[in-house]
Amino acid sequence: MKHEPIVSAPPVRAFWLPWVVLALGAPALFLLPITHDAIWQIWLGRQMLGGAELYLDIIEVNPPLWFWIAEPLAALGADPRLTVIGFFIATMAVSLFLTPPRFRLPAAAVILLVPLHDFGQREHFTLLATIPYVFAVATRARRETPRFPVLVGLLAALGICLKPHFLLVPLALELLVHRGGHVRAETVTLALGGLAYAAAIPIFAPAYFMVALPIVMRFYGAFGQAHPNYIMLAAAFVLAAAGAWGGRRKGSIETRALVLASLAFVPAVLIQDKGFAYHSLPARGLLALAAIVELVRLRDSPWADGLLVGTVVLCCWPFGFYVNPWRAEAEFHFAGIPRGSSVIVLASNPSAAWPMVEEHGFRWGLHQFSTWQVNAVIRNPALLPDARRIVAPDLAKRPDLLIVDHRPVLGSTAAALMPPGYLRCYGLWRQSTRLRSYRRVC
């Protein structure tokens, strides 16, 4: 049976309805809790504006682009949470504007629903930045010219360059258009942006290579974890494949481009190997968009279409909003501590301190996000002396409040970061299920 698209040309509502959806959804986004990572980004940008040098005064494992973006955001001086939400709503609007009108409504649904749990993460921005580029490539494959190709390429460059693993995505998309033989403004812009960024790192952030990369190579790759998020991602791809096969779908050029880009993001998930849900956000978002585009294009097999609907649902995993599992416990230890007090939390999970440290107006005593190296030390105890050297300058300043993870294994390793006799100048403040806090008394 010959399959014909249900909609051969975008109706008038395709132009205005996505903006209505975004306008109605945007105010609700200001009610979202924001992840610790996003608040840390704004905090770090503020420190850089104050003269702190990235990778020297503040250790980070990620390349500098995300923190360079954070500087103008921090300069606004607004509440960090509202700043993050406002920035992402603006990026959503730009992404929709650069998306072809007939695909804006599916794109609006995806960018409003799929990232809810991980709103404000780097991968959230990458998803928003990649969607118009994927459609531009599909447009080129149709031997047509996309709208605003330079802007599409510039936005894509910002999103793809956030992590080196993402470079596979534009390379994979070349499989659709490599025989065109024409200079494509969006691809040239993306390539030039990437080259300019690569050249800027040794010029403006040379410590990334001298300080950050050695720490990444020594600690970050030393631990990984199996996680249900991998199973859910694999299940989404299986459902999508089953739905395509069951419905005898070959897919439109746009669908194939979206699926190809989604698959190209998967190696980044596996290379990082941390099990964090947000690492798979671009892959899930593009796969969900591909499924919705197919459902809009063609519906003639209820059970196969149901599998595609199931794909969209699985791509929204984890369901719901971000919830910090450490907040209540950390608040118990922070209660009664004056604003402006210096605080150090020796815990591998940054959620034990962030974003509460920012919200209470404390001075963060570590020159990194958390003592995440503890995870690597557990796997390889020989790394403990190096981990101690990283935190030694911070502990030497003796914070007003010291919180230590005291769980078995993780806690004992975190406590081992302190030099012998360090707690002599501290008195026990409070103790809870996972944390023990001390106040400085001398």
N, C-alpha and C positions, 0 to 999 in steps of 0.2 A: 504493500500500500504506500502510495506517495504521501509524504508528510509535508504539509504546507504550514507556514507560520500562522498562528492565530491573529497576530497583528502585523501587518505588512508595512505600516507607516505609523509613526507616533501620533496619537490623538492630541488635541489641544491640552487636555488635562495632564499629559506627560510633562508639559513644560512648567506648570504651576503647582501641581500636586506635591512633588517632592519637597518644594520649599515650604508648603503648608505643614507637611509632616515634620520637617526639621524645626520649623518655628514652634510647633506644638510640643515637640520633644525636648527642645533645648532648655526651657525653664526647669523641667524636671531634673535635668542633669546637674543642676546646681545643688540638688539635695544629696548627690552621691557622696559616699565616703571615698576618700582618695588614698591610694596606696602610699606606703612609706617611701617607695622609690621616687615617686613624683615629687613629694615634699622635699626629699633630700636633694633633688635636682635644683629646686629653687633656692634652697639653703646654700648649696655649693656655689650657685651663680652669685649669690649675695656676697659670699666670702671672696670670690674672685674680683668682684667690683671693689671690695675693700682692700685689695692688694695681695690676697693669697695667691700663690702660684700653684696651678694644677699639677699634680703628681709629685710635687716637692713638699708643699705645705699641707696638701690634701692628697691622700693616696686613693686612686680610683683604678679599677681594672678595665674600664671601658674607654674607647677612643674619645677624643675631646669634642667632637661635633655637638653632641647632645648638651654639653655643658657650655659651649659657646652660645648655643641657642638660649640657654638658661639665663645668660647675663642680661640681655635686654628685657627678659621677662621679670627678673628680679629687680631691675632698675625701676620698674613701675611702682614698686613700694607697696603693692596691694597685698591683701591676705594671700598666702601661698596657695591655699586650696582653691580660692576663687580665680587666681591667676591661671592655674593649671586648667581648670574647667573652661574658662573663657578662651584660652589659647586653643584648646582642642575643638571647641565649638566653631571658632573661626576657621580652623584647618578643615573641619568637616564641610563648611560652606564652600571653601575654595575647592576642595576635592569634588564636591557635587557640581560646582560650576564648570569644572574642566572635564567632567564626565559627559559623554554624549546624551542629549536630552531623553532619548527613548530608554536609556538604562538608569536614569537618575532615581526613579522610584525604587527599583530593587536595591540600588546602591544605598539609598537613604535608609531602607529597612535594615540592611546589614550593618551599616556604621553606627546605627542607633542601638542595635540589640546585641550583636556578637561581642563587642568589647566591654560590655557593662561591668563585668567582674574585674577587668584589668584596665579600667579607664585611666589614661595618663601615662601608660608605659611607653617606652621607646617603640616597641613593636606595634602599639596602637597608632602612633604617628606613621610608621612605615606602611601599615595597611592603608591608611588614608592617602598617603603619597603615591602608592603603587597603583591603586585602582584606575585613575585616569590614564596612566602610562600603558597598562594592559589593554585598555580599550583603544588607545591610540595605535598600538601595534596591530590590533585586530582590524582597525580601519585601514591601515597601510596594506594589510594582507588582502583586503578587498579592492586594493588599488585606488583608494580614496585618500583624501587629505584630512587629517584630524584638525580640530579646532585648537587654536592657541598652542601649537606644538612646543614652542620654546618654554612657555610657562609649565606645560606638562612635564617636559624634561627637567626643568629646574626643581620642581616639587619632587619628582622621582629621585633626583640626585640627593636631595636632603634626606629622603627616607632610606634609600638603598645604602648610602654611605655611613649610616649609623653603626653598622657592624660589617666587617669584611665578609662574613658568611653570606650576606645578602647579594653579593655580586653575581652569584650563580643565576639569579632571577632574570636580569636583562640578557645575560648570555643565553639562557634557555629560550627566551622569547624570540631570539634571532632565528630559531629554527622555523618560525612562521613566515619570516620576511627576508631571509638571507639571499634569495634569488631576485629580489627586486632591483638591485643595482642602482638605486637612487639614494642620494644623500637625504637623510631623514632628520629634520631639525630637532625633534624631541630626543632622538638617540645621540646626536652630536652634542646637544646641551648636557645630557646625562653624562656622557663620557668626559666632556671638558670639565664639568663640575667635579666629577670624581678625581680627575687628574689634579685639578687645582687644590682640592682638599688633601690629597696625598702629598702634594708639595708643601702645603701649609703646616702639616704636623711637625716635620723636623725644624721648621723655621720658628713657629710660635709655641710649640709644645715639645721640645726635644726630650724633655724628661720622660715622656711617654715611653720612649725606647730604652732609656737608661734606667728608669726606676720601675715603671708600671709593668712593662712586658716581662722582665725577669721575675717579678712576683707572680704574674699570671702563669708563666711557664712552670714555676716551682710549686705553686699552691693550687691554682684554680683547676688545672687539669688533673689534680691528684685525687679528686673525688667526684663521684656521680651517683645517680640514684635511679632505680627503676620506679615508675610512678604510674598510677591509673590514668593520668593524662595521656600517656602514650597509647594506652588501650583505646581510649575514647577517640583519639585522633585516627588511629588505624581503623576503628569501626566506622567512622564517618566516611573514609575513603572506600571501604568495602561496600557500604550502603550506596554510595554514589555510583560505583562501578556496577553493582547489581541493578540499580534503577536504570542506568543507561542500557545495560544489556537486555533487561526485561522489557523495556519499552522500545527496543531496537533503535535507539537514538545514536546518530552519528555526531550530533551537536553542531551548533553554528560555529562560525569562526570565533566569535566572542567567547562562547562557552569553552572551546578548546584552548583559547589563550588564557582564560581564567584558571582552568584546571592545570595547565602547564606551569603557570606562575605559582599556583598553590603547591604543586609537587616540588618545585624548585626551592621553596622555602623549607621543606622538610629536612634536608641535610643540616641546616642551621640548628634545628631542634636537636638532632642527633649529635652533632659536634659539641654543642654546649653541654648536653647530657646532664641536666640538673632537674628535669621533671617539672620545671615551673610552667604553669599553664600559659602565661603570657608569651613564652617563647614560641608557641605554636599559633599565636593570634593571627599573623598574616596568612598562614596556610589555611586556617579555619575560616577566616573571613572571605578569602577569595573562593574557597570551595563552596561555601554557603551561597555566595553571589552567583557562582556558576549554576548551582542547582535551581535557584530562583529564576534566573534568566531562562533556563531550559523549561521550567514549568510555565512561565509566561509565554514562551514561544510555542509550546506544543503540549497538549494534554489529551491522551487517548488511551491510556492504560492505567486504570485506577490503582492496581497494586504496585506497578512500577513507579507511578507518580508518588504513591505513598512512601516508597523508599527514598525518593528525593526529598520529600518533606521531612522524613526521619533524618536525612543527612543534615538539613538545615538545623534541626533541633540539636543534634549531637555537636554541631559546630558552635553552638552557644554554651557548651560545657567549658568551665564550671558555671552552673546556673546561679542567678542571683547577683548580689553585689559583693564588693570586697568587704571582708570583716577581719579586723586585726585580732587574732586569737590571744594576743599578749596584752591587749589594752587594759582590761580590768585589773590584771595582776600588776602591771607597771604603774597604773594610777594609784594603787594602794601604797607603793613605795615612794611615789612622787608627792603624795599628799603631805602638806606641811613644809615642803622645801621652798624657800623664797625664790622668786624670780631672779634671774641673773646668777644663780648658783652654778658652779661648774659640775658637770655630771659625766661619768664614764660608766658604760654598761659592758661588762665582759661576757658577751654571749655571741654565739655564732649567728643567730637570727636577728637581723636588724629590726624586726617588728617588736622586739623587746624594748626598744628605745624610741623608734620613730613611728608616727610623726609626733608623739607625745612630747618629746624634748622641745620641738619647735613650738608646739601649742602652749607649753608652760613658760616659754621664754628663758629656758636654761641655756647655759653656755656648754656646747658639746666639747668634751675634753679629749676625744680621740681625733687623730688626723685621718681617719677613715670611717666608713659607714658603720662598720661593726667589726668584731674580731672573727670574721668569717673564715680565717685561716685555721680555726679550731677543727673544722671538718676534715681538712687535709692532714692535720697532725694526728687525728684519731686513726686515719688510714696508715700514716707513716710517722711514727713517733720521732724519727730522726729529724723531722722538720721543726720540732719544738724550739731549739735554740734560735732558729731564724725568726720564728713567730714572736718569741720574746723580744728580740732586737727591734722588731717593728713597733711594738707597743711600749717599749721601755721609756722613750722620751716623754710620752704622754703620762705614764704612771709616775714619773719623776716629779711632775708638777702637782701631784697629790690633789685630786678633785675634791670638792666639798661633799659630794655623794658618790659612792662607789657601789654599783650593783653587780652581783656575780651570779651567773647561772650555777645552780648547785644540783642539777640533775646528775644521775649516774653517767659516767663516761664523758658526755658533753660538758657537764659542770666541772668535773675534776680536771678536765683538760683546760677549760677556761681559767680555773683557779691557778693552774700551773703557770699561767702567763705572768703572775705576780712574782717578784723576787722574794726570797725567804725573809720573814719578819715584816713584810710590807704592812700588815694590818695592825701593827703596834700603835700607830697613830689614829686608829679608827675604832669606833664603838659600834656594836651591832645596832642597827636602826629598826629593821623589820625583816620578817621572814615569811615567805609564802610557798606555794607548792613547788615552783620552779626557780624562784629567785631569792637571794639573800642580799640585803642592803646594809651599808655601813656609812656612818657620818664621820667626817674628820674631826678629831678632838685635839690635835696638837699640830 
